[in-house]
């Protein structure tokens, strides 16, 4: 251990692991694993010691995140078709790293592209960013302890705690401003920001981050969850499906072959998630986000740090045109954003474009599952603008103003979550799409009444869910460089996807 004095406080740290250059991506990631394991274990051990022996006044225990660093000295030409994997101008770039074993494949691929595109080594070292105690104690390394605090003796006197000032989204929002001499961002999220979201995911969904898959479906109805679990169980019975297990809230695992491990969550989480897994994490995650744009933003803020390959919204909407029927599909190609929750992070003047990489598979999936094509497909699906609002009871307002705005926008449907999910996909550079199902037509006197709702749900839920699943399977078959297109990248982007 090393000791230093900081404002009359003795700071105890583990021995320094020197910086080292790497030309091999896998070796570089293993060094990140080594540093992270050693440093988090150090913090846990010091905490256990303090709990057993007492906290020594004037002593602080600290260990820091590992980091990746690269220096590029020239304006190098890279393949202009690439969306990521290179830096855009000369300079020193760095990012802190957490949970490198969870992100092993991702980190290896990002580093491999840097080495290939720039022909310079990456440097792996310890950063100067302390690892908060809280982020070392959860998950497999959980430490159960009751810490007695008093006004004269607090935990933060001895260990680093989460600091919200280093957990913001300035990098992905495009508002990051560096200090003189500070290295440029190499990745969209810093280690503390990722740690924060990984812990929130466990809290909101009752499943561990390592079970999340690269392709994500969001819904807001339990009917879809029930159908998904039913389909997942039958899929696991097929040895050729490629799926290996279903994980449910509480981290209950049903493996192919019927072996069950663990139990259901003792109480339902706020946004339960279900993961139909494949060995390479290319399975499908379904999350029931509940109702409203706030929930939609909350969950996508946290899922984004896992860097999924794509996410889709499958939900119900109010049809706004007389020609629509209950059960028709709406494929969103634009959004009227009246949800308000993202206005500070993504101004309303920023357009949220449709992505052909998602729109085409969604349309093909509707045609395939419904057994229709061409002109006949238009009988059950309409492409257009979806308006998303934050007031579930908008129908109770005076209709003149909202109806006028909806008409001027050419909107064909209205819901509460789709714009938020797609806007956050745009913001986080994650391919996104929306396929809704018309469940009522309040402007035309067709309200969702109990009898109508039951008939509608029983007929349409299964088909709608399987369209979303089939679309994601089509997207999964795309080459990564095609799916992660340049459309979502700004002028000065991070090298990491």
C-alpha positions in Angstrom: 0.0 0.0 0.0 1.0 3.6 -0.6 0.4 6.5 1.7 0.2 10.2 1.0 -1.0 13.3 2.8 -3.9 15.3 1.5 -5.0 18.3 3.6 -3.9 16.6 6.8 -5.5 13.4 5.7 -3.4 10.3 5.1 -4.5 8.7 1.8 -3.8 5.0 1.6 -3.8 3.5 -1.9 -2.6 0.2 -3.5 0.8 0.2 -5.2 0.9 1.9 -8.6 0.5 -0.2 -11.7 2.6 1.5 -14.3 1.3 2.6 -17.7 1.9 0.2 -20.5 1.5 0.4 -24.3 -0.4 -2.3 -26.1 -0.6 -3.3 -29.8 -2.9 -6.3 -29.1 -6.5 -5.5 -28.2 -7.2 -8.5 -26.1 -4.1 -8.1 -24.0 -5.1 -4.5 -23.5 -8.5 -5.5 -22.1 -6.9 -8.1 -19.8 -4.7 -5.4 -18.3 -7.9 -3.3 -17.7 -9.4 -6.3 -16.0 -6.3 -6.7 -13.8 -6.3 -3.1 -12.7 -10.0 -3.0 -12.0 -10.0 -6.3 -10.1 -7.1 -5.3 -7.9 -8.4 -1.8 -7.2 -12.0 -2.8 -6.3 -10.8 -5.7 -4.2 -8.5 -3.2 -2.3 -11.4 -0.9 -1.5 -13.6 -3.8 -0.4 -10.9 -5.2 1.9 -10.2 -1.8 3.5 -14.0 -1.4 4.1 -14.2 -4.8 5.7 -11.2 -4.0 7.9 -12.7 -0.7 9.0 -16.1 -2.4 9.8 -14.3 -5.0 11.9 -11.7 -2.8 13.6 -13.1 0.7 13.5 -12.4 3.7 11.3 -9.1 5.5 12.0 -9.5 9.3 12.2 -7.6 11.1 9.4 -7.2 8.1 7.1 -8.8 7.8 3.7 -8.7 4.7 1.4 -8.6 5.2 -2.3 -8.2 3.3 -5.6 -8.9 4.6 -9.1 -10.5 3.3 -12.3 -8.3 2.0 -15.1 -8.2 4.1 -18.2 -7.5 3.7 -22.0 -5.5 6.4 -23.6 -4.3 7.0 -27.2 -2.4 9.8 -28.9 -2.8 10.6 -32.6 -0.4 13.2 -34.1 -1.6 13.5 -37.6 -4.8 13.9 -39.6 -5.1 10.4 -40.8 -7.4 9.3 -43.6 -9.7 6.4 -42.5 -12.4 4.6 -44.3 -15.1 7.3 -44.8 -17.8 4.7 -44.6 -17.1 4.0 -40.9 -19.3 5.4 -38.2 -16.9 4.8 -35.3 -13.5 3.3 -34.5 -11.3 6.3 -35.1 -10.7 9.8 -33.8 -11.4 12.8 -36.0 -8.4 15.0 -35.4 -4.9 14.9 -33.7 -4.8 14.9 -30.0 -4.7 12.9 -26.8 -7.8 10.9 -26.0 -8.8 9.0 -22.9 -11.6 7.3 -21.1 -12.0 5.7 -17.7 -13.3 2.1 -17.7 -15.4 0.1 -15.3 -16.5 -3.5 -15.2 -14.1 -4.5 -18.1 -15.2 -8.2 -17.8 -18.8 -7.2 -18.5 -17.7 -5.1 -21.5 -14.8 -7.4 -22.6 -16.0 -8.0 -26.2 -17.1 -4.4 -26.7 -13.8 -3.0 -25.4 -11.7 -5.4 -27.5 -13.5 -4.4 -30.6 -13.2 -0.7 -30.0 -9.5 -1.0 -29.2 -9.0 -3.3 -32.2 -10.4 -0.6 -34.5 -8.3 2.1 -33.0 -5.1 0.1 -33.5 -6.1 -0.8 -37.1 -7.2 2.7 -38.2 -4.4 4.8 -36.6 -1.4 2.4 -36.4 -0.4 3.6 -32.9 -0.6 1.7 -29.6 -3.1 2.3 -26.9 -1.9 3.0 -23.3 -3.5 1.2 -20.4 -2.9 2.7 -16.9 -4.6 3.8 -13.7 -6.6 7.0 -14.0 -6.9 9.7 -11.4 -10.6 9.1 -11.0 -11.4 7.4 -7.7 -13.7 4.4 -7.6 -16.6 5.2 -5.2 -17.0 2.6 -2.4 -20.7 2.0 -3.3 -19.7 0.8 -6.8 -17.4 -1.8 -5.4 -19.9 -3.5 -3.1 -22.9 -4.5 -5.2 -23.5 -7.6 -7.4 -21.3 -10.6 -6.8 -19.1 -8.7 -4.4 -22.0 -7.5 -2.2 -21.0 -6.6 1.3 -23.8 -6.4 3.8 -23.1 -4.0 6.6 -24.8 -1.5 8.8 -22.6 1.6 9.1 -23.1 3.8 12.2 -22.8 7.5 11.3 -22.7 10.5 13.5 -22.0 14.2 12.8 -18.4 13.8 13.7 -17.7 10.5 11.8 -19.0 9.9 8.3 -18.3 7.4 5.6 -17.1 10.0 3.1 -14.3 11.0 5.5 -12.7 7.6 4.7 -13.9 6.5 1.3 -14.8 8.1 -2.0 -18.5 8.3 -2.7 -20.4 8.9 -5.9 -19.9 12.4 -7.3 -22.7 13.6 -9.5 -20.4 16.2 -11.1 -18.5 13.5 -13.0 -21.7 11.5 -13.9 -23.4 13.9 -16.3 -24.2 13.3 -20.0 -22.1 16.2 -21.4 -20.2 14.0 -23.8 -23.2 12.4 -25.5 -25.2 15.6 -25.4 -22.4 17.3 -27.3 -21.9 20.0 -24.6 -18.6 18.7 -23.1 -16.0 21.5 -22.7 -12.6 20.4 -21.6 -10.2 22.2 -19.3 -6.9 23.4 -20.6 -4.6 20.4 -21.2 -7.4 17.9 -20.5 -7.5 14.9 -22.8 -10.4 14.6 -25.2 -13.2 12.0 -24.6 -12.6 8.6 -26.2 -15.9 7.0 -25.2 -19.5 8.4 -24.9 -19.7 7.6 -21.1 -17.2 7.8 -18.3 -16.8 4.9 -15.8 -18.7 6.6 -12.9 -21.6 7.4 -15.3 -21.7 3.7 -16.4 -21.4 2.4 -12.8 -24.4 4.6 -11.8 -26.6 3.2 -14.6 -25.6 -0.4 -14.0 -26.7 -0.1 -10.4 -30.0 1.6 -11.4 -30.7 -1.1 -14.0 -30.6 -3.7 -11.2 -32.9 -1.6 -9.1 -35.5 -0.8 -11.8 -35.6 -4.2 -13.6 -34.6 -6.7 -10.9 -32.1 -8.4 -13.3 -28.3 -8.0 -13.4 -26.7 -6.0 -16.2 -24.8 -9.0 -17.6 -28.1 -10.6 -18.7 -29.1 -7.7 -20.9 -29.0 -8.5 -24.6 -28.0 -6.3 -27.6 -31.5 -6.1 -29.0 -34.1 -4.5 -26.9 -37.9 -4.3 -27.0 -39.7 -1.7 -24.9 -43.4 -2.1 -24.1 -45.9 -0.8 -21.6 -48.3 -3.7 -21.3 -48.1 -6.9 -19.3 -49.9 -8.7 -22.2 -46.7 -8.5 -24.2 -44.6 -9.8 -21.3 -46.9 -12.9 -21.0 -46.7 -13.6 -24.7 -42.9 -13.1 -24.7 -42.3 -15.5 -21.9 -44.7 -18.1 -23.5 -42.8 -17.8 -26.8 -39.4 -17.9 -25.1 -40.2 -21.1 -23.3 -41.2 -22.8 -26.6 -38.2 -21.3 -28.4 -35.8 -22.8 -25.7 -37.3 -26.2 -26.6 -35.9 -25.9 -30.1 -32.2 -27.0 -30.1 -31.6 -25.1 -33.3 -33.0 -21.7 -32.1 -29.6 -20.4 -30.9 -31.2 -19.2 -27.6 -29.8 -20.6 -24.4 -31.8 -19.3 -21.5 -34.6 -17.0 -20.3 -33.9 -14.7 -17.4 -36.8 -13.2 -15.4 -36.9 -10.6 -12.6 -35.1 -11.9 -9.5 -32.5 -13.3 -11.9 -34.5 -16.5 -12.2 -32.9 -18.5 -15.1 -34.7 -21.1 -17.2 -32.1 -22.8 -19.4 -32.6 -24.7 -22.6 -33.6 -28.2 -21.5 -35.8 -27.0 -18.7 -33.3 -26.6 -15.8 -34.4 -23.7 -13.6 -32.1 -21.7 -11.3 -33.2 -19.2 -8.7 -36.6 -17.8 -7.9 -38.9 -15.0 -9.1 -38.4 -11.6 -7.5 -40.1 -11.3 -4.2 -41.8 -8.2 -5.4 -42.4 -6.8 -8.8 -39.8 -4.1 -9.8 -40.8 -0.8 -11.4 -39.8 -1.8 -14.9 -39.4 -5.6 -15.0 -37.1 -7.0 -17.7 -36.9 -10.4 -19.4 -33.9 -11.7 -21.4 -34.0 -14.4 -24.0 -30.3 -15.0 -24.1 -27.7 -16.2 -26.7 -24.1 -17.0 -26.0 -22.9 -13.8 -27.7 -25.5 -11.5 -26.1 -27.3 -11.2 -29.4 -30.6 -12.4 -27.9 -33.6 -10.2 -27.1 -34.4 -8.2 -24.0 -38.0 -7.1 -23.3 -38.7 -4.4 -20.7 -42.1 -3.4 -19.5 -41.5 0.3 -18.9 -45.0 1.2 -17.7 -46.7 4.4 -18.7 -45.3 7.8 -19.5 -42.3 9.6 -21.0 -40.6 9.9 -17.6 -40.3 6.1 -17.3 -39.2 5.9 -21.0 -36.4 8.4 -20.4 -35.3 6.8 -17.1 -34.9 3.3 -18.5 -33.2 4.3 -21.8 -30.8 6.6 -19.9 -29.5 3.5 -18.2 -29.8 0.8 -20.9 -27.8 3.1 -23.2 -24.6 2.5 -21.2 -24.7 -1.2 -22.3 -24.3 0.0 -25.9 -27.1 -2.1 -27.4 -27.2 -2.7 -31.1 -30.8 -1.5 -31.5 -34.0 -0.9 -29.6 -37.7 -0.8 -30.6 -40.9 0.5 -29.0 -43.9 -1.8 -29.3 -47.0 -0.1 -27.8 -50.5 1.0 -28.3 -51.7 4.4 -29.6 -54.7 6.5 -30.3 -55.4 6.4 -34.0 -56.1 10.0 -35.3 -57.5 9.3 -38.8 -61.0 8.1 -39.6 -59.6 5.6 -42.0 -57.7 3.7 -39.3 -59.2 0.7 -37.6 -58.6 -0.8 -34.2 -55.7 -3.2 -34.6 -54.0 -1.3 -37.4 -50.3 -0.7 -37.2 -48.4 2.6 -37.2 -44.8 2.7 -38.3 -43.4 6.0 -37.1 -41.2 8.0 -39.4 -41.3 11.2 -37.4 -42.3 12.5 -34.0 -44.1 15.6 -32.6 -42.2 15.8 -29.3 -44.6 17.1 -26.6 -43.3 14.8 -23.9 -41.0 17.5 -22.4 -38.6 15.2 -20.5 -35.8 15.5 -23.0 -36.0 19.2 -23.8 -33.0 20.1 -21.8 -30.8 17.4 -23.2 -32.0 17.3 -26.8 -33.6 20.6 -27.9 -36.9 20.4 -29.9 -35.3 21.9 -32.9 -33.2 18.7 -33.3 -35.0 16.4 -35.8 -35.3 12.7 -35.0 -35.0 11.1 -38.4 -36.3 7.6 -39.5 -33.5 5.1 -39.9 -33.8 2.9 -43.0 -31.8 0.2 -41.2 -34.7 -0.2 -38.8 -37.7 1.0 -40.8 -37.2 -1.5 -43.6 -36.9 -4.6 -41.3 -40.0 -3.4 -39.4 -42.1 -3.1 -42.6 -40.8 -6.5 -43.9 -41.6 -8.1 -40.5 -45.2 -6.8 -40.6 -45.6 -8.2 -44.1 -44.1 -11.6 -43.2 -46.0 -12.1 -39.9 -49.3 -10.8 -41.2 -49.0 -12.6 -44.5 -49.5 -9.4 -46.6 -47.4 -7.5 -49.1 -47.5 -4.5 -51.4 -50.8 -2.7 -51.8 -52.5 -5.1 -49.4 -50.1 -4.3 -46.6 -51.5 -0.7 -46.6 -54.8 -2.1 -45.3 -53.3 -2.8 -41.9 -50.3 -0.5 -41.6 -49.8 3.2 -42.1 -46.4 5.1 -42.0 -46.4 8.6 -40.6 -45.8 11.0 -37.7 -46.5 10.0 -34.1 -47.2 12.7 -31.5 -46.0 11.9 -28.0 -47.4 13.8 -25.0 -47.1 13.8 -21.2 -50.8 14.0 -20.4 -52.6 10.7 -20.4 -56.0 12.4 -20.1 -55.5 14.8 -23.0 -58.9 13.9 -24.3 -60.4 15.8 -21.3 -59.0 19.2 -22.5 -60.8 21.5 -24.9 -60.2 19.8 -28.3 -59.8 22.8 -30.5 -56.1 23.6 -29.8 -54.7 20.0 -29.6 -56.6 18.8 -32.6 -55.5 21.8 -34.7 -51.8 21.1 -33.9 -52.2 17.4 -34.6 -53.7 18.1 -37.9 -51.0 20.7 -38.9 -48.3 18.1 -38.0 -49.9 15.5 -40.2 -49.8 13.1 -37.2 -51.6 9.8 -37.6 -51.2 8.5 -34.0 -50.7 9.7 -30.5 -49.0 8.0 -27.5 -46.8 8.9 -24.5 -43.5 7.0 -24.9 -42.4 6.6 -28.5 -40.8 10.0 -29.1 -38.8 9.7 -25.9 -37.4 6.3 -26.7 -36.5 7.3 -30.3 -35.1 10.7 -29.2 -32.9 9.0 -26.6 -31.8 6.5 -29.3 -30.8 9.4 -31.5 -29.1 11.1 -28.5 -27.2 8.0 -27.5 -26.3 6.8 -31.1 -28.4 3.7 -30.7 -30.5 2.6 -33.8 -34.2 3.0 -32.9 -37.7 2.4 -34.3 -41.4 2.4 -33.3 -44.2 0.2 -34.3 -47.5 1.0 -32.6 -50.9 -0.7 -32.7 -54.1 1.4 -32.7 -56.1 0.5 -29.6 -58.7 3.4 -29.7 -59.8 6.4 -31.7 -60.9 9.0 -29.1 -61.3 11.8 -31.7 -63.9 9.6 -33.5 -65.8 8.3 -30.5 -64.2 4.9 -30.3 -62.9 4.7 -26.7 -61.1 1.7 -25.2 -64.0 0.1 -23.4 -63.6 -3.2 -21.4 -65.3 -5.5 -23.8 -63.6 -4.0 -26.8 -60.2 -4.0 -25.1 -60.4 -7.8 -24.3 -61.2 -8.8 -27.9 -58.6 -6.4 -29.3 -55.8 -7.6 -27.0 -56.4 -11.3 -27.5 -56.3 -10.9 -31.3 -53.5 -8.4 -31.8 -50.9 -8.7 -29.0 -49.4 -11.9 -30.1 -49.0 -10.8 -33.7 -47.6 -7.4 -32.7 -45.0 -8.9 -30.4 -43.9 -11.4 -33.0 -43.5 -8.6 -35.6 -41.1 -6.8 -33.2 -39.2 -10.0 -32.5 -38.9 -10.8 -36.2 -37.7 -7.3 -37.0 -34.9 -7.6 -34.4 -33.9 -10.9 -35.8 -33.6 -9.3 -39.3 -31.6 -6.4 -37.8 -29.3 -8.9 -36.0 -28.4 -10.4 -39.4 -27.0 -7.0 -40.6 -23.3 -6.4 -40.6 -22.5 -4.1 -37.6 -20.9 -1.4 -39.8 -24.2 -1.2 -41.8 -26.5 -1.1 -38.7 -24.4 1.5 -36.9 -24.5 4.1 -39.7 -23.1 7.6 -39.8 -26.5 9.2 -39.5 -26.3 9.3 -35.7 -22.8 10.8 -35.5 -22.1 14.5 -35.0 -19.1 16.6 -36.0 -16.7 15.7 -33.2 -17.6 12.2 -32.1 -16.0 9.8 -29.7 -14.1 6.9 -31.3 -16.0 4.3 -29.3 -19.4 3.3 -30.5 
